[in-house]
Each structure stands twice: as C-alpha cells, then as structure tokens.
C-alpha cells in the first residue's frame, strides 16, 4: 500500500512538471505574439483577426483528432501534443518565413497546444483525490500561473537587455521549443509509469448529449470572451497605446503573479460553494467590467481621455483581470465531470466543448476585427459584455445537484440492465 502511494505521488509530481513545462513554453510565446505580428509582419486590426483563423482552427478539429487517437490514451496524446507544439515554434524560431508560411507553422504549434487543453484537465482530474478535485485543479492552475511569472520575467529581461529580438533566429521561440521538447520527455516518463489505464484504450465517440447542453453553451460564450482577452485586450495595448514587448511582459507577470494566489483560493471556493454560485460570480463581475472597459477604450482611442495617467492604469488593470478570467475555466470542467453520465465521456465531451469554443472564437475574431475597424474598438468589449449576460442566464438555468442525481440514476439503471443480462 505504501509503495502504491509512493508511485501515485511520483505520477502527480511528473504531471506537475509536465504542466509546468507547457506553461513555461506557452508563456514565452503568449507574451510576444502580438508584438511579433505587429513588428515583423505589420498587420492591421483586420489582419489580426484573420490570424486567429489558423491559430484557432486546431481547436475546432480537436474533438476529431482526439476521437481518432483515443485508442492511444490521454498520456500518449499528450506526448504527441508536445511534439507538435515544439515543431511549430522551432521552425518560427529558426526562420522568419513569409506571412502565409508563418501561418502554417503557427497552425502546427497551435494544434499541439489545443490538443493538450482538454487532455490536461482529464488527466488532472483522474489523478486528483475524489473529494479534492477542485483543490487539485486550483493547484494545477496556480502552478501554471507561477511558471507564467517566470516566463514573462524572462521575456521582459530578454527584450529590455537586448538579448531577445525579432531578428532571425528568434531566441525566445527557440527556448520555447526546447521546453516543449522537455515536456515531451516528461510525457514519455508518465506513459511508461502508467501505461494504458483501464478503459483508456476504449474507442471514444463524439459526445452531443442534451444533458450537457449548458456545458456547451458556457464553452460557446467563453469562446467569444477568450478572443477579447487574448486578442483584442492585447491589441489595445499594442495598437492604441503603442506599447512594446516589455510592457506586455510586465502585464503578463502581474497577471500570472496574482493568479498564483487567486487560483488556489478559486479552487477551494469551487469545492465550498459549488459550480453554480461560481458561475454567477463570474458573470456578475465581468458584465460591468467589459462595459467600463469599452468606455475607457473609446475615450482613449478618440482622444477624449489622455494616453497616460489613470485611463492607462485602468486599461492595464482590466487587461490583467480579463486574462485572469481564463483561470475560471475549471468551473466548466468540474461541472461537466459532476454531471457526466459516464466517466469515459469526460474527455470526448471536453474536446467537443473545445471545438465549439474555437468555432465561435474564429468567427468572433474575424467579426471583431471588422467591428474594430468599422464601428470602433469599444464595440468589441461591449460584445463581450453581451455574452457575459449569456453566462448569467446559464448560471440561473443549471441545476448541478439534480443533474448529478440524474447521472447517478442513469449509471445505476445501466448497471442493473447489464447485471440482468
């Protein structure tokens, strides 16, 4: 029993190392991509939205890929994800290609990143103690945030001291590729230790159950809000305020540092108050935030407000809060796990949700780019406020306890039918 416990702790440790490596590699890229597009390819707001199509399309096909590779198991798919992530960013690091070719390798890197997204939640929840899933998920997110601080600090110092630049070869991308390669090695160690867990090699199918409709609605709404945070929140800083990579890195440091503590508490609050109340909290916070965000962006963009002082501080603050909201995605994962009719359906349902999220994200990115250019940058944030109202409506409609009871009854009846046969 003690030996089994030690083996379990080793697997947990390896998983922490894995998500830490992925967070470091991804953090190095996320801090610089907006400036990379602006400084190397001189993209417009409309083109910035178009870039999200190849970057987000891997999320659309994520459920298809996971279904095709499901017989390999989550851990082997995690290994493939790291190899793809490494390959894509390594080529961009060694070579500054044409705009169209850059999009191809951006797609490859993004394919690996998006493939790992639903898998990491599935693996993390499978390793967590049944009574402490929220706590463990909070710890995973907290680790990602802590590593994000280190990644952003490295980017800040690298560009400020002149060690990093966008002249080929791009050192920051090459370092990221090396860390993705290390993540692949850790994934190999996990595969060797765990092998194929019971049921892991079972062929999975796509999951479109009506019982999961609220989970899918939440992922769709998140697809729009995510684009605001990752694309247009950053674009305000780069395109309107004309700030460089060092400022973006400092904001990423602030976001990650605060998230270290926030995600720890958020996981505990999730265990204590449940998914429904945390959904309410998220919606009620971000509806007014996006409305004020849009008004301040409008004021600065139209020169009614100065590009210095308190308006800029507010934009920085809202950018940080907006990015932090991405950590709240664990609410949806845990809600799905709570109501899942079958344990085996969690991974394919998560991947299906990721696909829906990214379909909407691609559409939103293109539309918001046009909205930015035609109607004004503030309307992008008003759209995010509108979809946050959708979150509030879903929070009112979900009934996690009743849905869990239904799932338990479903499993009981299925087991009785099997026993009867």
N, C-alpha and C positions, 0 to 999 in steps of 0.2 A: 504493500500500500504506500509506504514511504517512497519507494523507488518510482512508483507511478506518479506520485505527487511531484517529485523532482523533475520527471520527464515533462509533466504538464507545465511546470514553471519555466522550463527551458523553452518550450514551444511558445509560451506567452512572451518571453524575452526576445526570441527570434522575431516574433511578429511585431513587437515594439521597434526593433531595429529596422525591420522591413519598411514600416510606415514612416519611420524617421528618415530613412534614406530617400524614399519617394518624396517626402515633404521638402527635404533639402534640395533635391534636384529640381522639383517643380517650383520651389520658391525662388531659385536663381533665375528661372525663366520668367515667371509671372511678373517680377519686379521690373523687367526691362522690355517686354514685348511691345508695349505701346510706344515707347521711345524708339525702339528698333524699327517699327513700321514707319514712324514719322521721320526719323533722321536718315534711314537708309533708302526707303522707298518713297518718301514724301507723299504719303497717302492723304486723301481728303476725308471728310466725315462720311461721305457716301461709300468710299472705298473701304473705310474702316469697318463699316457694317458688312460689306461684301466678304471681307476676310473671315468673318465668323462662319460663313457657309462651310468652307473646308475644315475649319477648326472645330465646328460643332457637329458636322455630319457624322463623324465616328460615333458620337453619342446616339444618333438616330439608328445606326445599324448595330449598336451594341448588343441588343437583345438577340439579333440574328446570329451574331458571332458567338455569343455565349451559348446559345442553343446548339449551334453546330459543334462547339468544342466542349460541351458539357460532360461528355464521357471522360474527358481528361481530369475533371475535378477542379475545384476552385484554386488550389495551390498551383497546379500546373498552368492554369490560365493566368494566374498572377505572374508566373515566370515569363510567359510569352508577352505579357503586357510590358514588363520592364525591358525586354529585348527591343520591342518596337519603339518604346519611348527613347531608348538610348540611340538607336539607329537614326531616327528622325532628327534629333537635336545635334547629333555628332556631325552629320553632313552640313547642317546650317552653320556649325562652328568652324569647320574647315574651309567652307566655301560660301561666298556671297553670290548666290545664283540670280537669275532673272526673277522678276516678280512671280510669274506663273510657275516656275520651277520651285521657288521658295514655298509656294502654297502646297505643292506635292509633298515635300518633306515635313512641312508643318502638319499636314494631314496624317502622315505616318506617326509622328510624335504624339499627336492628339489622339490617335487611335489607341496607342498604348495607355495613355493617361485615362481615357474614358473607359477602356476595358477594365481597368483596375478599380474604378469608382464603386460599382455595385459589389464587386468581389470582396473588397476590403471590409465593407460593412458585414457581409455574410460571414467571412472568416472571423472577424472580430466578435460577432455575436455568438458564433459557435464555440469560441474559446472562453467566453465570459461565463461566470457563475450565474445560474438561473435567477437568483434573487438580486443580482448586482449588474444587470445588463446596462442600465442607464449609467451607472458609475463607471463601468469599464469603457463604454463608448465615450463618456466625457474625458476619461484619461487618454484614450487614443487621440481625441481631438485636441486635448491640451498638449500632448507631445508634438503633434503636427504644428501647433502654434509656436511652441518653444523653439522647434527647429526652424520655423519660419523667421523668427527673430535673427537667428544666426545667418540664415541665407540672405536676408535683407541687409544685415550689417556688412556682410561680405561684399554685396553689390555696392553699397554706399561707399565703403572704403576703397574698393577697387576702382570705381569711376572717379571718385574725388581725388585719389592719389595718382590717377593716370595709368594704373595697371590694366584696367579694362577699357575697352573702346569698341566701337562697331566696325573697326577696320579688320579685314580678314587676315588671319584667323581670329575668330571671336572667342576669347579665352573663357568668358563666363559660360558660354554654351558648351565648350569642351569639358569644363569642370562638371557641369550638369550631366553630361553624357557618362563621365567616369562614375558619378554617384549612382546613376541608373544601372550601370553595369554591376556595381557593388550590391544594389538591391536585387539584381538577378541572382547573384551568388547566394544571398540570404534565402531567396525563394527556393533555390535548389536544396539548401540545407533543410528547410521546412518540409519539402516534398520527401526527402529521404527519411525524415523522422516520422512523419505522419502517414506517408504513403497515400492510399485511397481510403478515406474514411467510409464507414458503412453508408451506403446509399449515394456516395459521391459519384460513382460511375453510372448511375441510372440516367437514362436518356431523358433530358428535360424538354418540356414543351413550352410554347408561348402561353402566357397567363393573361387572360382577359375576363376575369370573373366580375360579375356585378357586385359581389361582396367587397371588392377592392376599389370601387368607383371613387370614393373620397380620397384614397391614397393617390389615384391617378390625377384627380382634379388638383390636389395640392402640388403634385410634381409639375403640372402644366403651368400653374400660377408661378411656381418657383422658376420655371424656365424664362419667363419674362423678367422677373426681378433680378435674376442672376446676370442677365445681359446688362442691366442698368449698373450693377455693381462692378462687373468685370470689364465692361467695355466703355460705357459712357460716363461712369463715375471717373474712370481713369482719363478719359478723353477731355473732360472738363479741366483737369489739372494740366494736361499736355497741350491741348489745343487752345483753350481760352486763357488760362493763367500762364501758359508758355513756360512751364517748369520742366527741368531736366530729370535725368535718371536718378540723381542723388536725392531729390525731393521725393520721388516715387518710392525710393528705397526707404527713406525715413518714415514715410506714411505706412509702408509695409511693416517696418519694425514696430511702430506704435500699435498697429492692428494685431500683429502676432503676439506682442508682449501682453496686451490687455486680454487677448483670447486665452492665454495660458491659464489665467485665473477664472475667466468667465466660463470657459467650457467645463472646468472642474465643477463649479457651482451649478451650471446649467444641467449637467448630467444628474446631479443629486436632486435638483428641483424636479427634474423629469421623473425620477423614481418616487419622489414625495407627492407631487401634485398631479401627475399623470399627463398624458399627451394632450387631452382636450384643453385643459387650462393653459398649457404652454402654447398651444396654437392660438388661443385667444390673446395671450400676452404678445406674441409676435405681431399679430395683425394690428392690435391697438397701439403698438409702439410705432410701427412703420407707416401707417396711413398718414398721420400728421407729419412724420419725418420727411416723407417724399414730397408732400405738398410744400413745406417750407424750403426743402432742398431746391425744388423747381423755381420758387420765387427768388431765392438768392442767386441762382444761376442766371435767371433772366435779368436781374438787376445788374450783375457784373457784366454780362455779355452786352447789354445795352448801354453800359457806362453810367447807369443811374447810381450804381454803387462803386466804390473805388476798388481797384485791383490790389489792394493792400489793406492791412488792418483787420477789423472784425469780420467783414464778409469773407475774406480768405480763410480766416480761422474757422468760421462756420463750415465752409466748404470742405476743409480738411477734416473737421470733426465728423461731418455727415459721411464723408468718404470712408472713414475708419469704421463708423457704426454700420454702414451699409455692407462693407466687406465682412464684418463680424457676423452679420446675419446668416452668412453661409454656414456657420457652425451649427445653426439651428436645424440643419437638415436631418440630424439624428432623430428629431421628433418623428419625422415621416418614416424612417427606417424601423424605429421601435414600435410605432403604431402598426405598421404592416406586420411585423413579427407577432404582435399581440393578437391580431385578428386573422392570421393566416390559417386557412383550413387544413393545410398540410405543411409540415416543416420543409419538405422538399420544394415547395412553391416559393419560398422566400427569395432565393437567388434569381430565378427567372422573373418573378414579379418586380423585384428591384431593377433588373436590367430592362424590363419592359417600361418601367417608370422612367428610367434614364433616357430611353429612346424617345418617349413622349416629351420629356423635358427638353430634349435637344431639338426636336422638330419645331417646337414652339420657339426655342431660343434662336434658331436660324431665321425663322420668319420674323421674329421680333427684332433681330439685329438689322436685317435689311430694311424693314419698315421704319425702325427708329432712326436709322441713318438718313433716310429720306425726310422723315419728320423734322429731324435736327436742321437740315439744310433748307427746307421749305417753310416750316412754321416756327422754328426756333428751338433752341436747345432745352428750354424749360419744359416743353411738352413731353419730352422723353421721361422726365421724372413724374409728371402728372399721370402718365400711363402706368408707371409702377405703382402709384398710389391707388389707381383704379383696380389693379389686380390684387393689391393688398386687401381691398374690400372683399374680393372673392375669397381670400383666406379667412376673413372674419365669418363669412357666410358658411363656409365648410366647417369651421370650428364649432359653429352652432349646430350643424347637422350631424356631426359624428357622435356615435354612442359607443365608445371603446368597450365598456363593460358588457353591454348587450351583444356586441359583435364578437367579443371573445367567448361569451357563453354559447353563442350560435356555433362558433368554430369547434368548441369542445363537444357539443352535442353531435355535430356532424362527424367528428372523429369517432365518437362512441358508437354511433349507428353504423358507421362503416366497419368498425372492428367487429361488431356483433354480426354483421352480414357476412364477413369473412369467416368468423368462427362457425356460423351456421352452415356455411358451405363445407 
